[in-house]
Amino acid sequence: MRKILATHPLHPRATAMLAGAGRLAVASALDPKTLTTEARDADIVIVRAPLPPELFQGAANLRAAIR
């Protein structure tokens, strides 16, 4: 199952829509180290905050970062 990481909580409707697409997780913090660690196994990152460049190097499964 795909992992979808959001930098911030999503609207309940968006959460419901994504339920069939994968397992949704919300980042526990926005600092570069935490984001990079939590995105390591993510397939998709939904962004409302800047992403650190090192996140892209460590996320081998990452297919999209969307806003």
PDB file of N, CA, C and O in Angstrom:
ATOM      1  N   MET A   1       0.841  -1.181   0.000  1.00  0.00           N
ATOM      2  CA  MET A   1       0.000   0.000   0.000  1.00  0.00           C
ATOM      3  C   MET A   1       0.888   1.247   0.000  1.00  0.00           C
ATOM      4  O   MET A   1       1.902   1.297   0.696  1.00  0.00           O
ATOM      5  N   ARG A   2       0.502   2.234  -0.773  1.00  0.00           N
ATOM      6  CA  ARG A   2       1.267   3.479  -0.863  1.00  0.00           C
ATOM      7  C   ARG A   2       1.216   4.262   0.442  1.00  0.00           C
ATOM      8  O   ARG A   2       0.212   4.252   1.155  1.00  0.00           O
ATOM      9  N   LYS A   3       2.315   4.937   0.737  1.00  0.00           N
ATOM     10  CA  LYS A   3       2.334   5.863   1.869  1.00  0.00           C
ATOM     11  C   LYS A   3       2.238   7.275   1.315  1.00  0.00           C
ATOM     12  O   LYS A   3       3.016   7.675   0.449  1.00  0.00           O
ATOM     13  N   ILE A   4       1.267   8.023   1.834  1.00  0.00           N
ATOM     14  CA  ILE A   4       1.075   9.417   1.464  1.00  0.00           C
ATOM     15  C   ILE A   4       1.379  10.239   2.704  1.00  0.00           C
ATOM     16  O   ILE A   4       0.730  10.079   3.737  1.00  0.00           O
ATOM     17  N   LEU A   5       2.358  11.113   2.603  1.00  0.00           N
ATOM     18  CA  LEU A   5       2.740  11.960   3.730  1.00  0.00           C
ATOM     19  C   LEU A   5       2.281  13.381   3.454  1.00  0.00           C
ATOM     20  O   LEU A   5       2.588  13.942   2.402  1.00  0.00           O
ATOM     21  N   ALA A   6       1.552  13.963   4.389  1.00  0.00           N
ATOM     22  CA  ALA A   6       1.123  15.356   4.284  1.00  0.00           C
ATOM     23  C   ALA A   6       1.907  16.172   5.305  1.00  0.00           C
ATOM     24  O   ALA A   6       2.127  15.723   6.430  1.00  0.00           O
ATOM     25  N   THR A   7       2.325  17.364   4.913  1.00  0.00           N
ATOM     26  CA  THR A   7       3.063  18.205   5.858  1.00  0.00           C
ATOM     27  C   THR A   7       2.136  18.815   6.904  1.00  0.00           C
ATOM     28  O   THR A   7       2.587  19.201   7.982  1.00  0.00           O
ATOM     29  N   HIS A   8       0.843  18.904   6.593  1.00  0.00           N
ATOM     30  CA  HIS A   8      -0.156  19.456   7.510  1.00  0.00           C
ATOM     31  C   HIS A   8      -1.420  18.604   7.433  1.00  0.00           C
ATOM     32  O   HIS A   8      -1.629  17.895   6.449  1.00  0.00           O
ATOM     33  N   PRO A   9      -2.267  18.668   8.467  1.00  0.00           N
ATOM     34  CA  PRO A   9      -3.537  17.938   8.392  1.00  0.00           C
ATOM     35  C   PRO A   9      -4.364  18.413   7.194  1.00  0.00           C
ATOM     36  O   PRO A   9      -4.321  19.584   6.816  1.00  0.00           O
ATOM     37  N   LEU A  10      -5.107  17.492   6.615  1.00  0.00           N
ATOM     38  CA  LEU A  10      -5.937  17.799   5.454  1.00  0.00           C
ATOM     39  C   LEU A  10      -7.401  17.905   5.866  1.00  0.00           C
ATOM     40  O   LEU A  10      -7.801  17.424   6.926  1.00  0.00           O
ATOM     41  N   HIS A  11      -8.182  18.535   5.017  1.00  0.00           N
ATOM     42  CA  HIS A  11      -9.624  18.630   5.223  1.00  0.00           C
ATOM     43  C   HIS A  11     -10.185  17.205   5.269  1.00  0.00           C
ATOM     44  O   HIS A  11      -9.703  16.333   4.547  1.00  0.00           O
ATOM     45  N   PRO A  12     -11.197  16.959   6.108  1.00  0.00           N
ATOM     46  CA  PRO A  12     -11.762  15.603   6.201  1.00  0.00           C
ATOM     47  C   PRO A  12     -12.196  15.016   4.856  1.00  0.00           C
ATOM     48  O   PRO A  12     -12.063  13.811   4.642  1.00  0.00           O
ATOM     49  N   ARG A  13     -12.705  15.840   3.957  1.00  0.00           N
ATOM     50  CA  ARG A  13     -13.093  15.322   2.638  1.00  0.00           C
ATOM     51  C   ARG A  13     -11.879  14.845   1.852  1.00  0.00           C
ATOM     52  O   ARG A  13     -11.925  13.807   1.193  1.00  0.00           O
ATOM     53  N   ALA A  14     -10.804  15.603   1.924  1.00  0.00           N
ATOM     54  CA  ALA A  14      -9.577  15.199   1.230  1.00  0.00           C
ATOM     55  C   ALA A  14      -9.037  13.905   1.828  1.00  0.00           C
ATOM     56  O   ALA A  14      -8.577  13.022   1.104  1.00  0.00           O
ATOM     57  N   THR A  15      -9.095  13.799   3.143  1.00  0.00           N
ATOM     58  CA  THR A  15      -8.646  12.579   3.814  1.00  0.00           C
ATOM     59  C   THR A  15      -9.467  11.383   3.341  1.00  0.00           C
ATOM     60  O   THR A  15      -8.914  10.316   3.071  1.00  0.00           O
ATOM     61  N   ALA A  16     -10.776  11.557   3.240  1.00  0.00           N
ATOM     62  CA  ALA A  16     -11.649  10.473   2.781  1.00  0.00           C
ATOM     63  C   ALA A  16     -11.347  10.096   1.333  1.00  0.00           C
ATOM     64  O   ALA A  16     -11.348   8.915   0.985  1.00  0.00           O
ATOM     65  N   MET A  17     -11.092  11.086   0.498  1.00  0.00           N
ATOM     66  CA  MET A  17     -10.785  10.811  -0.908  1.00  0.00           C
ATOM     67  C   MET A  17      -9.477  10.039  -1.061  1.00  0.00           C
ATOM     68  O   MET A  17      -9.348   9.199  -1.951  1.00  0.00           O
ATOM     69  N   LEU A  18      -8.518  10.323  -0.200  1.00  0.00           N
ATOM     70  CA  LEU A  18      -7.214   9.666  -0.292  1.00  0.00           C
ATOM     71  C   LEU A  18      -7.194   8.280   0.350  1.00  0.00           C
ATOM     72  O   LEU A  18      -6.245   7.521   0.156  1.00  0.00           O
ATOM     73  N   ALA A  19      -8.225   7.952   1.106  1.00  0.00           N
ATOM     74  CA  ALA A  19      -8.250   6.675   1.821  1.00  0.00           C
ATOM     75  C   ALA A  19      -8.048   5.484   0.889  1.00  0.00           C
ATOM     76  O   ALA A  19      -7.397   4.510   1.264  1.00  0.00           O
ATOM     77  N   GLY A  20      -8.591   5.551  -0.301  1.00  0.00           N
ATOM     78  CA  GLY A  20      -8.446   4.449  -1.242  1.00  0.00           C
ATOM     79  C   GLY A  20      -7.126   4.436  -1.985  1.00  0.00           C
ATOM     80  O   GLY A  20      -6.787   3.453  -2.644  1.00  0.00           O
ATOM     81  N   ALA A  21      -6.383   5.524  -1.881  1.00  0.00           N
ATOM     82  CA  ALA A  21      -5.124   5.639  -2.628  1.00  0.00           C
ATOM     83  C   ALA A  21      -3.920   5.155  -1.839  1.00  0.00           C
ATOM     84  O   ALA A  21      -2.874   4.865  -2.421  1.00  0.00           O
ATOM     85  N   GLY A  22      -4.054   5.065  -0.525  1.00  0.00           N
ATOM     86  CA  GLY A  22      -2.920   4.641   0.283  1.00  0.00           C
ATOM     87  C   GLY A  22      -3.106   5.003   1.740  1.00  0.00           C
ATOM     88  O   GLY A  22      -4.176   5.441   2.162  1.00  0.00           O
ATOM     89  N   ARG A  23      -2.042   4.811   2.495  1.00  0.00           N
ATOM     90  CA  ARG A  23      -2.053   5.083   3.932  1.00  0.00           C
ATOM     91  C   ARG A  23      -1.578   6.516   4.154  1.00  0.00           C
ATOM     92  O   ARG A  23      -0.431   6.847   3.852  1.00  0.00           O
ATOM     93  N   LEU A  24      -2.457   7.361   4.681  1.00  0.00           N
ATOM     94  CA  LEU A  24      -2.145   8.768   4.888  1.00  0.00           C
ATOM     95  C   LEU A  24      -1.514   8.979   6.254  1.00  0.00           C
ATOM     96  O   LEU A  24      -2.020   8.493   7.266  1.00  0.00           O
ATOM     97  N   ALA A  25      -0.409   9.705   6.272  1.00  0.00           N
ATOM     98  CA  ALA A  25       0.254  10.088   7.519  1.00  0.00           C
ATOM     99  C   ALA A  25       0.495  11.590   7.472  1.00  0.00           C
ATOM    100  O   ALA A  25       0.748  12.155   6.408  1.00  0.00           O
ATOM    101  N   VAL A  26       0.414  12.230   8.633  1.00  0.00           N
ATOM    102  CA  VAL A  26       0.704  13.657   8.737  1.00  0.00           C
ATOM    103  C   VAL A  26       2.035  13.795   9.459  1.00  0.00           C
ATOM    104  O   VAL A  26       2.263  13.163  10.490  1.00  0.00           O
ATOM    105  N   ALA A  27       2.904  14.621   8.912  1.00  0.00           N
ATOM    106  CA  ALA A  27       4.231  14.820   9.504  1.00  0.00           C
ATOM    107  C   ALA A  27       4.095  15.274  10.955  1.00  0.00           C
ATOM    108  O   ALA A  27       3.253  16.114  11.273  1.00  0.00           O
ATOM    109  N   SER A  28       4.912  14.724  11.815  1.00  0.00           N
ATOM    110  CA  SER A  28       4.851  15.072  13.235  1.00  0.00           C
ATOM    111  C   SER A  28       5.529  16.404  13.531  1.00  0.00           C
ATOM    112  O   SER A  28       5.276  17.011  14.572  1.00  0.00           O
ATOM    113  N   ALA A  29       6.388  16.861  12.626  1.00  0.00           N
ATOM    114  CA  ALA A  29       7.071  18.153  12.767  1.00  0.00           C
ATOM    115  C   ALA A  29       7.551  18.579  11.386  1.00  0.00           C
ATOM    116  O   ALA A  29       7.630  17.763  10.468  1.00  0.00           O
ATOM    117  N   LEU A  30       7.869  19.856  11.247  1.00  0.00           N
ATOM    118  CA  LEU A  30       8.270  20.378   9.938  1.00  0.00           C
ATOM    119  C   LEU A  30       9.763  20.638   9.808  1.00  0.00           C
ATOM    120  O   LEU A  30      10.210  21.166   8.790  1.00  0.00           O
ATOM    121  N   ASP A  31      10.536  20.278  10.813  1.00  0.00           N
ATOM    122  CA  ASP A  31      11.981  20.491  10.703  1.00  0.00           C
ATOM    123  C   ASP A  31      12.558  19.527   9.662  1.00  0.00           C
ATOM    124  O   ASP A  31      12.014  18.443   9.454  1.00  0.00           O
ATOM    125  N   PRO A  32      13.650  19.915   9.012  1.00  0.00           N
ATOM    126  CA  PRO A  32      14.213  19.093   7.926  1.00  0.00           C
ATOM    127  C   PRO A  32      14.499  17.643   8.315  1.00  0.00           C
ATOM    128  O   PRO A  32      14.234  16.733   7.530  1.00  0.00           O
ATOM    129  N   LYS A  33      15.030  17.418   9.499  1.00  0.00           N
ATOM    130  CA  LYS A  33      15.376  16.050   9.908  1.00  0.00           C
ATOM    131  C   LYS A  33      14.121  15.174  10.019  1.00  0.00           C
ATOM    132  O   LYS A  33      14.101  14.045   9.529  1.00  0.00           O
ATOM    133  N   THR A  34      13.084  15.699  10.659  1.00  0.00           N
ATOM    134  CA  THR A  34      11.845  14.929  10.818  1.00  0.00           C
ATOM    135  C   THR A  34      11.179  14.666   9.477  1.00  0.00           C
ATOM    136  O   THR A  34      10.776  13.538   9.196  1.00  0.00           O
ATOM    137  N   LEU A  35      11.060  15.693   8.652  1.00  0.00           N
ATOM    138  CA  LEU A  35      10.442  15.501   7.333  1.00  0.00           C
ATOM    139  C   LEU A  35      11.203  14.477   6.502  1.00  0.00           C
ATOM    140  O   LEU A  35      10.597  13.622   5.855  1.00  0.00           O
ATOM    141  N   THR A  36      12.515  14.562   6.519  1.00  0.00           N
ATOM    142  CA  THR A  36      13.331  13.627   5.748  1.00  0.00           C
ATOM    143  C   THR A  36      13.151  12.200   6.252  1.00  0.00           C
ATOM    144  O   THR A  36      13.042  11.268   5.456  1.00  0.00           O
ATOM    145  N   THR A  37      13.118  12.029   7.561  1.00  0.00           N
ATOM    146  CA  THR A  37      12.941  10.698   8.147  1.00  0.00           C
ATOM    147  C   THR A  37      11.561  10.133   7.828  1.00  0.00           C
ATOM    148  O   THR A  37      11.440   8.975   7.429  1.00  0.00           O
ATOM    149  N   GLU A  38      10.524  10.943   8.003  1.00  0.00           N
ATOM    150  CA  GLU A  38       9.162  10.456   7.801  1.00  0.00           C
ATOM    151  C   GLU A  38       8.825  10.247   6.323  1.00  0.00           C
ATOM    152  O   GLU A  38       7.919   9.478   6.001  1.00  0.00           O
ATOM    153  N   ALA A  39       9.533  10.915   5.434  1.00  0.00           N
ATOM    154  CA  ALA A  39       9.286  10.752   3.994  1.00  0.00           C
ATOM    155  C   ALA A  39      10.119   9.637   3.384  1.00  0.00           C
ATOM    156  O   ALA A  39       9.967   9.331   2.201  1.00  0.00           O
ATOM    157  N   ARG A  40      10.984   9.032   4.159  1.00  0.00           N
ATOM    158  CA  ARG A  40      11.899   8.016   3.634  1.00  0.00           C
ATOM    159  C   ARG A  40      11.178   6.922   2.855  1.00  0.00           C
ATOM    160  O   ARG A  40      11.676   6.469   1.824  1.00  0.00           O
ATOM    161  N   ASP A  41      10.012   6.490   3.334  1.00  0.00           N
ATOM    162  CA  ASP A  41       9.280   5.414   2.654  1.00  0.00           C
ATOM    163  C   ASP A  41       7.986   5.905   1.996  1.00  0.00           C
ATOM    164  O   ASP A  41       7.118   5.099   1.661  1.00  0.00           O
ATOM    165  N   ALA A  42       7.855   7.219   1.810  1.00  0.00           N
ATOM    166  CA  ALA A  42       6.642   7.783   1.207  1.00  0.00           C
ATOM    167  C   ALA A  42       6.677   7.667  -0.317  1.00  0.00           C
ATOM    168  O   ALA A  42       7.732   7.761  -0.944  1.00  0.00           O
ATOM    169  N   ASP A  43       5.507   7.462  -0.883  1.00  0.00           N
ATOM    170  CA  ASP A  43       5.350   7.455  -2.336  1.00  0.00           C
ATOM    171  C   ASP A  43       4.923   8.835  -2.836  1.00  0.00           C
ATOM    172  O   ASP A  43       5.278   9.250  -3.939  1.00  0.00           O
ATOM    173  N   ILE A  44       4.158   9.530  -2.006  1.00  0.00           N
ATOM    174  CA  ILE A  44       3.640  10.856  -2.346  1.00  0.00           C
ATOM    175  C   ILE A  44       3.776  11.752  -1.125  1.00  0.00           C
ATOM    176  O   ILE A  44       3.535  11.317   0.002  1.00  0.00           O
ATOM    177  N   VAL A  45       4.162  13.005  -1.349  1.00  0.00           N
ATOM    178  CA  VAL A  45       4.177  14.002  -0.279  1.00  0.00           C
ATOM    179  C   VAL A  45       3.245  15.130  -0.703  1.00  0.00           C
ATOM    180  O   VAL A  45       3.380  15.692  -1.790  1.00  0.00           O
ATOM    181  N   ILE A  46       2.297  15.451   0.177  1.00  0.00           N
ATOM    182  CA  ILE A  46       1.399  16.582  -0.052  1.00  0.00           C
ATOM    183  C   ILE A  46       1.959  17.744   0.755  1.00  0.00           C
ATOM    184  O   ILE A  46       2.110  17.657   1.973  1.00  0.00           O
ATOM    185  N   VAL A  47       2.261  18.823   0.061  1.00  0.00           N
ATOM    186  CA  VAL A  47       3.074  19.898   0.615  1.00  0.00           C
ATOM    187  C   VAL A  47       2.264  21.150   0.909  1.00  0.00           C
ATOM    188  O   VAL A  47       1.464  21.603   0.090  1.00  0.00           O
ATOM    189  N   ARG A  48       2.489  21.693   2.091  1.00  0.00           N
ATOM    190  CA  ARG A  48       2.023  23.034   2.448  1.00  0.00           C
ATOM    191  C   ARG A  48       3.154  23.786   3.129  1.00  0.00           C
ATOM    192  O   ARG A  48       2.949  24.845   3.722  1.00  0.00           O
ATOM    193  N   ALA A  49       4.330  23.231   3.035  1.00  0.00           N
ATOM    194  CA  ALA A  49       5.527  23.836   3.626  1.00  0.00           C
ATOM    195  C   ALA A  49       6.707  23.485   2.727  1.00  0.00           C
ATOM    196  O   ALA A  49       6.659  22.484   2.012  1.00  0.00           O
ATOM    197  N   PRO A  50       7.751  24.282   2.751  1.00  0.00           N
ATOM    198  CA  PRO A  50       8.939  23.960   1.944  1.00  0.00           C
ATOM    199  C   PRO A  50       9.528  22.606   2.359  1.00  0.00           C
ATOM    200  O   PRO A  50       9.524  22.244   3.535  1.00  0.00           O
ATOM    201  N   LEU A  51      10.024  21.881   1.379  1.00  0.00           N
ATOM    202  CA  LEU A  51      10.671  20.598   1.647  1.00  0.00           C
ATOM    203  C   LEU A  51      12.182  20.770   1.578  1.00  0.00           C
ATOM    204  O   LEU A  51      12.689  21.460   0.693  1.00  0.00           O
ATOM    205  N   PRO A  52      12.901  20.148   2.505  1.00  0.00           N
ATOM    206  CA  PRO A  52      14.358  20.233   2.454  1.00  0.00           C
ATOM    207  C   PRO A  52      14.897  19.411   1.283  1.00  0.00           C
ATOM    208  O   PRO A  52      14.359  18.343   0.989  1.00  0.00           O
ATOM    209  N   PRO A  53      15.935  19.881   0.615  1.00  0.00           N
ATOM    210  CA  PRO A  53      16.499  19.151  -0.535  1.00  0.00           C
ATOM    211  C   PRO A  53      16.896  17.717  -0.200  1.00  0.00           C
ATOM    212  O   PRO A  53      16.764  16.828  -1.041  1.00  0.00           O
ATOM    213  N   GLU A  54      17.380  17.482   1.017  1.00  0.00           N
ATOM    214  CA  GLU A  54      17.820  16.130   1.380  1.00  0.00           C
ATOM    215  C   GLU A  54      16.660  15.134   1.425  1.00  0.00           C
ATOM    216  O   GLU A  54      16.887  13.926   1.353  1.00  0.00           O
ATOM    217  N   LEU A  55      15.436  15.614   1.542  1.00  0.00           N
ATOM    218  CA  LEU A  55      14.279  14.722   1.533  1.00  0.00           C
ATOM    219  C   LEU A  55      14.231  13.934   0.228  1.00  0.00           C
ATOM    220  O   LEU A  55      13.941  12.738   0.232  1.00  0.00           O
ATOM    221  N   PHE A  56      14.512  14.600  -0.880  1.00  0.00           N
ATOM    222  CA  PHE A  56      14.436  13.947  -2.190  1.00  0.00           C
ATOM    223  C   PHE A  56      15.542  12.911  -2.382  1.00  0.00           C
ATOM    224  O   PHE A  56      15.358  11.947  -3.125  1.00  0.00           O
ATOM    225  N   GLN A  57      16.659  13.091  -1.740  1.00  0.00           N
ATOM    226  CA  GLN A  57      17.761  12.131  -1.849  1.00  0.00           C
ATOM    227  C   GLN A  57      17.475  10.866  -1.062  1.00  0.00           C
ATOM    228  O   GLN A  57      17.901   9.780  -1.456  1.00  0.00           O
ATOM    229  N   GLY A  58      16.754  10.995   0.052  1.00  0.00           N
ATOM    230  CA  GLY A  58      16.524   9.849   0.922  1.00  0.00           C
ATOM    231  C   GLY A  58      15.228   9.106   0.678  1.00  0.00           C
ATOM    232  O   GLY A  58      15.011   8.049   1.271  1.00  0.00           O
ATOM    233  N   ALA A  59      14.360   9.625  -0.179  1.00  0.00           N
ATOM    234  CA  ALA A  59      13.050   9.011  -0.405  1.00  0.00           C
ATOM    235  C   ALA A  59      13.056   8.253  -1.733  1.00  0.00           C
ATOM    236  O   ALA A  59      12.641   8.781  -2.765  1.00  0.00           O
ATOM    237  N   ALA A  60      13.523   7.027  -1.692  1.00  0.00           N
ATOM    238  CA  ALA A  60      13.690   6.229  -2.912  1.00  0.00           C
ATOM    239  C   ALA A  60      12.369   5.925  -3.617  1.00  0.00           C
ATOM    240  O   ALA A  60      12.349   5.771  -4.838  1.00  0.00           O
ATOM    241  N   ASN A  61      11.261   5.836  -2.866  1.00  0.00           N
ATOM    242  CA  ASN A  61       9.960   5.500  -3.454  1.00  0.00           C
ATOM    243  C   ASN A  61       9.170   6.720  -3.902  1.00  0.00           C
ATOM    244  O   ASN A  61       8.111   6.571  -4.511  1.00  0.00           O
ATOM    245  N   LEU A  62       9.656   7.914  -3.619  1.00  0.00           N
ATOM    246  CA  LEU A  62       8.896   9.133  -3.879  1.00  0.00           C
ATOM    247  C   LEU A  62       8.612   9.296  -5.369  1.00  0.00           C
ATOM    248  O   LEU A  62       9.526   9.304  -6.194  1.00  0.00           O
ATOM    249  N   ARG A  63       7.326   9.427  -5.697  1.00  0.00           N
ATOM    250  CA  ARG A  63       6.898   9.581  -7.082  1.00  0.00           C
ATOM    251  C   ARG A  63       6.363  10.979  -7.357  1.00  0.00           C
ATOM    252  O   ARG A  63       6.380  11.438  -8.499  1.00  0.00           O
ATOM    253  N   ALA A  64       5.880  11.670  -6.298  1.00  0.00           N
ATOM    254  CA  ALA A  64       5.313  13.002  -6.502  1.00  0.00           C
ATOM    255  C   ALA A  64       5.339  13.798  -5.208  1.00  0.00           C
ATOM    256  O   ALA A  64       5.140  13.263  -4.117  1.00  0.00           O
ATOM    257  N   ALA A  65       5.590  15.084  -5.360  1.00  0.00           N
ATOM    258  CA  ALA A  65       5.436  16.051  -4.275  1.00  0.00           C
ATOM    259  C   ALA A  65       4.457  17.081  -4.817  1.00  0.00           C
ATOM    260  O   ALA A  65       4.774  17.825  -5.745  1.00  0.00           O
ATOM    261  N   ILE A  66       3.276  17.119  -4.235  1.00  0.00           N
ATOM    262  CA  ILE A  66       2.217  17.965  -4.790  1.00  0.00           C
ATOM    263  C   ILE A  66       1.721  18.964  -3.763  1.00  0.00           C
ATOM    264  O   ILE A  66       1.834  18.761  -2.554  1.00  0.00           O
ATOM    265  N   ARG A  67       1.175  20.038  -4.276  1.00  0.00           N
ATOM    266  CA  ARG A  67       0.667  21.093  -3.417  1.00  0.00           C
ATOM    267  C   ARG A  67      -0.836  21.112  -3.452  1.00  0.00           C
ATOM    268  O   ARG A  67      -1.459  21.939  -2.786  1.00  0.00           O
TER     269      ARG A  67
END
